[in-house]
Amino acid sequence: MRAAIVRSILSLTTAVLLTAFLPVAAQPPGSAAAVPGTNEMSPPYGPPITLAQAEKVIAAARAAAAHLSSDVNVIAVVDTHGELVAFIRMDAATLHSVTYAQQKARGAARLRRVTATPPAEMAAALTAMPDFVSMPGGIPVVHNGRTIGAVGVSGGHDAEIAAAASRALD
């Protein structure tokens, strides 16, 4: 009985938080077209991201973080299934950012959408996914018009760094 009450409270809390974050844009106005997974149609899946490609995504994220003078980020790159391919944690990053970066990347890969803007028809279902976070910083990586993985960033300037990283293979 107690477990059911706790699950109900967690589901309600998640629904409230999800609703609060739905209007949050992953990018400043005018630049959404450059971020994959923000349109109605998600890019179809392609072959999974390779380690060499994931390393380029990590390098682009690190460059963006350096440009923003951020040394508190965790960056995760996953394949099309949401499984970890490459990962870094900057020296000043907090431990909870490790989990959030991976969850953002996994959610972006599995939905083929940015994590900050899940479609309204999926919002209720996402509250039941224990490893999905509806927060900016998870963006699909698209190469040759196909989703090959995703990047998740946590720690600060998440959406900006993830957007720069997602364009590393353009």
Backbone bond lengths (Angstrom), bond angles and torsions (degrees), N, CA, C in turn:
res aa  C-N    CA-C-N  psi(-1)  N-CA   C-N-CA  omega(-1)  CA-C   N-CA-C  phi
1 M - - - 1.448 - - 1.532 110.40 -
2 R 1.321 114.94 -47.64 1.461 119.34 -178.74 1.529 110.74 -62.35
3 A 1.338 117.57 -40.84 1.461 121.72 179.22 1.529 110.46 -62.04
4 A 1.325 117.30 -38.07 1.467 121.08 179.22 1.523 110.45 -65.71
5 I 1.312 116.88 -38.83 1.468 121.11 178.76 1.521 109.94 -66.31
6 V 1.329 116.29 -44.12 1.465 120.42 179.09 1.526 110.09 -61.86
7 R 1.365 117.66 -43.80 1.461 120.43 177.86 1.524 110.87 -61.35
8 S 1.321 117.54 -40.39 1.469 121.15 179.35 1.517 110.73 -63.58
9 I 1.314 116.31 -43.21 1.466 120.35 179.46 1.523 109.75 -65.43
10 L 1.326 117.92 -42.98 1.458 121.19 178.81 1.520 111.08 -63.46
11 S 1.325 117.43 -41.84 1.462 120.79 178.62 1.512 111.12 -63.80
12 L 1.315 117.06 -42.60 1.456 121.26 178.67 1.523 110.53 -64.79
13 T 1.325 116.79 -44.29 1.463 121.08 179.04 1.520 110.36 -62.06
14 T 1.325 117.03 -43.48 1.460 121.15 178.78 1.516 110.67 -63.26
15 A 1.317 117.12 -42.02 1.470 120.87 178.93 1.520 111.12 -62.10
16 V 1.321 117.07 -41.76 1.466 120.98 178.82 1.518 110.07 -64.37
17 L 1.332 116.92 -45.93 1.459 120.67 179.43 1.520 111.42 -64.62
18 L 1.329 116.97 -41.80 1.453 120.88 178.73 1.522 110.29 -60.72
19 T 1.313 117.02 -44.89 1.454 121.26 178.63 1.518 110.94 -62.37
20 A 1.320 116.33 -37.05 1.463 120.14 179.81 1.517 111.33 -66.69
21 F 1.341 117.70 -32.35 1.454 120.69 -176.38 1.517 114.03 -93.49
22 L 1.331 119.38 -12.01 1.454 120.40 -178.12 1.519 113.37 -56.11
23 P 1.354 120.09 -41.40 1.456 117.94 -178.93 1.520 113.99 -78.15
24 V 1.317 118.18 -5.53 1.452 120.68 -177.89 1.516 109.35 -70.05
25 A 1.317 116.57 126.41 1.459 120.34 178.92 1.518 109.20 -84.75
26 A 1.308 116.25 143.57 1.458 120.74 179.75 1.516 111.28 -75.44
27 Q 1.315 117.31 -22.34 1.447 122.41 -177.58 1.519 109.44 -138.84
28 P 1.320 116.71 161.04 1.460 119.04 174.81 1.522 110.21 -61.51
29 P 1.340 117.16 154.84 1.462 119.91 179.76 1.521 111.61 -54.89
30 G 1.326 115.46 141.76 1.447 120.25 177.66 1.518 114.17 94.75
31 S 1.333 118.70 -16.03 1.456 119.47 -177.54 1.524 112.37 -112.73
32 A 1.332 117.99 6.51 1.464 121.06 -176.90 1.521 112.11 -63.56
33 A 1.335 118.32 -29.73 1.459 120.30 -178.72 1.520 111.36 -63.44
34 A 1.342 117.63 -25.90 1.458 121.19 -178.06 1.528 112.20 -81.64
35 V 1.321 117.45 -9.66 1.464 121.34 -177.72 1.520 109.01 -103.76
36 P 1.344 117.04 118.60 1.466 118.62 -179.91 1.518 111.94 -67.59
37 G 1.326 115.57 148.40 1.455 120.47 176.29 1.510 114.74 84.72
38 T 1.342 118.03 13.65 1.458 119.80 177.72 1.528 111.63 -102.76
39 N 1.311 117.31 -11.47 1.465 120.98 -180.00 1.516 110.26 -87.91
40 E 1.335 115.96 174.05 1.457 120.88 178.56 1.529 111.50 -60.09
41 M 1.310 117.57 -43.72 1.458 121.71 -178.05 1.525 109.61 -94.47
42 S 1.298 116.84 123.31 1.454 121.49 177.51 1.525 109.25 -81.78
43 P 1.337 117.76 144.32 1.467 118.90 177.61 1.530 110.21 -62.08
44 P 1.335 118.65 138.95 1.472 120.43 -179.69 1.531 110.61 -66.34
45 Y 1.328 115.65 162.28 1.457 120.32 178.05 1.517 110.80 -71.91
46 G 1.311 114.83 147.86 1.455 122.78 173.75 1.514 108.33 -126.16
47 P 1.316 117.25 -161.86 1.469 119.31 177.36 1.529 109.66 -67.27
48 P 1.323 118.40 149.18 1.464 120.94 -178.47 1.527 112.06 -61.99
49 I 1.307 115.65 148.87 1.452 122.17 177.97 1.532 110.37 -59.58
50 T 1.321 116.12 140.90 1.467 120.75 178.16 1.525 109.40 -89.25
51 L 1.312 116.17 166.16 1.457 119.94 177.09 1.524 110.58 -61.55
52 A 1.324 117.95 -41.80 1.467 120.87 179.16 1.530 111.11 -60.41
53 Q 1.325 116.77 -42.04 1.467 120.36 177.68 1.526 110.63 -66.85
54 A 1.323 116.74 -42.19 1.468 120.91 179.87 1.530 110.43 -62.26
55 E 1.317 117.24 -37.09 1.461 120.48 177.94 1.524 111.09 -65.29
56 K 1.343 117.97 -35.16 1.465 121.41 175.75 1.532 110.22 -66.19
57 V 1.325 116.54 -39.00 1.469 121.15 178.28 1.531 109.56 -64.01
58 I 1.324 116.74 -44.52 1.472 121.44 178.00 1.527 109.73 -61.24
59 A 1.335 117.59 -44.82 1.469 121.23 -179.42 1.530 111.02 -60.94
60 A 1.332 116.83 -41.54 1.471 120.30 178.56 1.525 110.62 -65.56
61 A 1.321 117.08 -39.10 1.468 120.69 177.94 1.527 110.71 -65.13
62 R 1.315 116.64 -42.67 1.470 120.24 178.85 1.524 110.92 -63.51
63 A 1.329 117.06 -39.89 1.467 120.71 178.17 1.524 110.85 -64.15
64 A 1.331 116.35 -42.23 1.469 119.98 178.41 1.520 110.61 -64.92
65 A 1.327 117.32 -40.77 1.468 121.13 178.26 1.521 110.35 -63.84
66 A 1.321 117.39 -41.45 1.468 120.99 178.39 1.526 110.63 -63.62
67 H 1.334 116.09 -41.01 1.468 120.89 178.02 1.536 110.86 -60.88
68 L 1.326 116.29 -33.57 1.467 121.87 179.90 1.533 112.20 -91.36
69 S 1.323 116.29 6.29 1.476 122.61 -178.59 1.525 111.82 56.22
70 S 1.325 116.30 41.36 1.454 121.00 -179.48 1.520 109.95 -109.20
71 D 1.324 116.59 128.45 1.461 121.34 177.22 1.530 110.77 -125.43
72 V 1.332 115.49 24.10 1.467 120.67 -175.43 1.523 112.73 -117.15
73 N 1.314 117.29 17.93 1.459 119.99 -172.29 1.519 114.25 -96.92
74 V 1.326 113.21 152.50 1.452 123.24 168.95 1.515 105.55 -118.46
75 I 1.330 116.65 134.95 1.457 121.89 -176.69 1.522 108.50 -128.04
76 A 1.326 115.55 125.25 1.463 121.29 179.43 1.520 109.13 -122.83
77 V 1.318 116.16 136.98 1.461 122.00 174.97 1.524 107.16 -120.93
78 V 1.332 115.37 128.92 1.466 121.26 -178.36 1.525 110.00 -121.80
79 D 1.344 114.91 163.33 1.459 120.34 177.48 1.530 109.79 -85.26
80 T 1.327 116.39 -170.37 1.463 120.76 -177.40 1.514 113.33 -63.81
81 H 1.319 117.91 -21.96 1.466 121.89 179.06 1.522 112.50 -90.14
82 G 1.337 116.81 -6.64 1.448 120.55 -177.84 1.516 113.47 90.41
83 E 1.329 116.93 11.78 1.461 121.11 -179.98 1.522 110.08 -89.76
84 L 1.312 116.45 139.05 1.457 123.53 -174.72 1.529 112.09 -61.90
85 V 1.351 115.39 131.56 1.461 122.43 176.52 1.527 109.92 -114.06
86 A 1.346 116.96 -43.00 1.465 121.39 179.98 1.524 108.58 -146.11
87 F 1.330 115.01 152.18 1.464 119.62 -172.68 1.530 109.40 -158.83
88 I 1.329 116.51 139.40 1.463 120.39 169.65 1.521 109.07 -138.70
89 R 1.316 114.56 150.40 1.460 121.51 172.62 1.516 106.83 -128.04
90 M 1.332 115.33 119.10 1.456 119.85 178.80 1.524 109.43 -69.04
91 D 1.309 115.73 156.13 1.459 121.51 -173.61 1.529 114.26 -55.64
92 A 1.326 118.22 -36.99 1.464 120.78 -175.91 1.527 113.29 -94.99
93 A 1.319 117.66 8.54 1.473 121.37 -178.23 1.523 111.01 -70.62
94 T 1.318 115.52 146.35 1.460 120.54 176.07 1.520 109.65 -82.30
95 L 1.308 115.99 155.99 1.457 120.20 -176.16 1.527 113.42 -66.52
96 H 1.340 117.72 -34.56 1.472 117.90 -179.45 1.520 112.00 -66.90
97 S 1.333 117.19 -22.44 1.468 120.27 178.16 1.520 111.98 -66.59
98 V 1.329 117.48 -24.90 1.467 121.44 177.35 1.526 109.70 -59.73
99 T 1.314 116.05 -48.54 1.463 121.15 -179.28 1.523 110.95 -68.39
100 Y 1.335 117.05 -45.61 1.463 119.83 -177.20 1.525 112.26 -62.78
101 A 1.315 118.43 -41.69 1.469 120.37 -179.74 1.519 110.53 -60.34
102 Q 1.327 116.61 -44.04 1.462 119.76 -179.79 1.523 111.61 -68.02
103 Q 1.338 117.84 -39.41 1.459 120.45 178.79 1.526 110.98 -65.76
104 K 1.322 116.96 -40.21 1.465 120.20 178.56 1.523 110.77 -63.17
105 A 1.320 116.52 -45.18 1.462 120.28 179.87 1.523 110.46 -63.39
106 R 1.322 117.05 -46.00 1.472 121.60 -179.20 1.529 110.52 -60.10
107 G 1.327 116.69 -46.59 1.464 120.66 179.94 1.521 112.35 -62.89
108 A 1.325 116.90 -41.76 1.469 120.64 179.74 1.523 111.09 -65.62
109 A 1.327 117.40 -37.95 1.467 120.39 179.68 1.523 111.03 -70.28
110 R 1.303 116.71 -44.00 1.467 120.11 -175.72 1.520 112.95 -72.88
111 L 1.342 116.81 -30.61 1.467 120.40 178.09 1.528 112.41 -93.94
112 R 1.335 115.94 -17.45 1.466 122.34 -173.96 1.528 110.51 59.26
113 R 1.323 115.04 37.75 1.465 122.39 -179.31 1.518 109.72 -145.01
114 V 1.330 115.17 160.25 1.462 118.87 173.54 1.526 108.18 -66.98
115 T 1.304 116.82 145.13 1.465 120.21 -176.09 1.518 112.96 -74.20
116 A 1.306 118.66 -18.53 1.465 120.41 -178.91 1.514 112.81 -78.03
117 T 1.318 117.59 -17.66 1.466 119.54 -174.51 1.520 112.43 -134.14
118 P 1.328 118.37 63.87 1.465 118.00 176.38 1.523 109.70 -66.80
119 P 1.323 117.25 148.98 1.458 119.28 179.75 1.531 111.35 -62.06
120 A 1.312 116.06 145.31 1.464 121.66 -176.29 1.527 112.09 -55.99
121 E 1.339 116.41 -37.96 1.470 119.09 -178.41 1.528 112.44 -69.22
122 M 1.326 117.53 -14.53 1.464 121.12 179.37 1.528 112.39 -101.96
123 A 1.324 117.59 -9.31 1.462 121.33 -173.47 1.529 112.95 -55.65
124 A 1.322 117.09 -46.21 1.470 119.87 -178.54 1.518 111.36 -65.51
125 A 1.322 116.84 -41.65 1.467 120.20 -179.76 1.525 111.40 -65.54
126 L 1.319 117.05 -34.81 1.463 120.03 -178.07 1.524 112.33 -67.02
127 T 1.314 117.14 -26.01 1.467 119.16 178.86 1.518 111.51 -65.10
128 A 1.330 116.56 -21.16 1.467 120.75 179.92 1.530 112.54 -89.72
129 M 1.326 117.25 -8.33 1.465 120.36 179.44 1.522 108.66 -84.77
130 P 1.320 117.91 114.00 1.462 120.36 -174.48 1.513 114.20 -67.95
131 D 1.329 118.48 -21.16 1.459 119.56 -176.74 1.523 113.26 -110.84
132 F 1.328 118.36 20.79 1.456 121.61 178.53 1.520 109.60 -107.56
133 V 1.321 116.49 133.91 1.458 121.04 174.36 1.518 108.23 -122.02
134 S 1.307 116.15 130.28 1.454 121.61 179.62 1.525 108.51 -95.63
135 M 1.323 114.17 76.57 1.464 121.63 -178.77 1.522 107.97 -140.54
136 P 1.326 118.26 150.96 1.462 120.31 177.43 1.527 110.98 -59.79
137 G 1.329 115.90 148.43 1.458 120.09 175.39 1.509 115.19 123.33
138 G 1.333 118.79 -4.67 1.458 121.97 175.57 1.514 108.79 -113.49
139 I 1.334 116.86 120.43 1.468 120.93 -176.14 1.532 109.45 -138.41
140 P 1.336 117.24 134.63 1.469 119.71 176.09 1.525 110.70 -62.65
141 V 1.321 115.86 148.37 1.462 121.64 172.12 1.518 105.97 -101.40
142 V 1.330 115.65 119.38 1.459 121.81 -176.76 1.526 108.35 -113.80
143 H 1.322 115.19 131.15 1.467 121.57 178.42 1.523 107.53 -134.20
144 N 1.315 116.47 128.10 1.474 122.41 -177.38 1.529 111.60 55.12
145 G 1.327 116.58 38.54 1.457 121.54 176.47 1.518 115.25 77.03
146 R 1.318 117.94 9.84 1.468 122.37 -178.10 1.516 110.34 -125.84
147 T 1.328 116.09 141.89 1.464 121.18 175.16 1.522 108.07 -74.88
148 I 1.338 116.24 119.46 1.465 119.89 -179.10 1.528 111.82 -111.08
149 G 1.320 116.28 -3.77 1.462 121.66 -179.75 1.515 109.18 165.94
150 A 1.322 115.51 -156.32 1.462 120.00 178.76 1.516 109.16 -158.92
151 V 1.318 114.27 161.48 1.458 121.31 176.09 1.526 107.81 -120.34
152 G 1.320 116.00 141.77 1.453 122.00 175.53 1.510 108.78 -127.23
153 V 1.324 116.03 133.85 1.463 121.82 -178.67 1.512 108.82 -127.76
154 S 1.317 116.32 137.09 1.456 121.22 176.48 1.514 109.10 -141.69
155 G 1.329 115.83 146.04 1.453 121.26 176.53 1.510 113.60 131.06
156 G 1.293 118.65 -30.22 1.461 122.63 -179.48 1.517 109.93 156.37
157 H 1.322 116.68 142.91 1.469 122.24 -176.80 1.527 110.70 54.79
158 D 1.315 116.20 34.20 1.465 121.98 -171.51 1.526 113.31 -55.12
159 A 1.328 117.36 -50.74 1.469 120.82 -175.71 1.523 111.13 -65.98
160 E 1.324 117.32 -40.19 1.464 120.62 -178.91 1.530 111.30 -65.51
161 I 1.310 116.16 -45.34 1.461 120.59 -178.40 1.520 110.43 -68.43
162 A 1.326 117.33 -42.67 1.468 120.86 179.08 1.522 111.11 -63.72
163 A 1.326 117.66 -39.45 1.467 120.52 179.41 1.525 110.52 -63.32
164 A 1.325 116.84 -44.38 1.470 120.01 177.97 1.524 110.84 -62.64
165 A 1.331 116.37 -41.48 1.464 120.87 -179.97 1.526 111.38 -66.10
166 S 1.336 117.08 -38.90 1.464 120.48 -177.52 1.530 111.82 -65.97
167 R 1.325 117.45 -20.66 1.471 121.48 179.51 1.529 112.78 -94.29
168 A 1.317 117.93 6.05 1.466 121.43 -174.66 1.523 113.65 -62.68
169 L 1.313 118.01 -26.47 1.459 121.21 -176.30 1.511 113.17 -99.64
170 D 1.340 117.27 6.80 1.482 121.20 179.66 1.504 111.02 -65.56
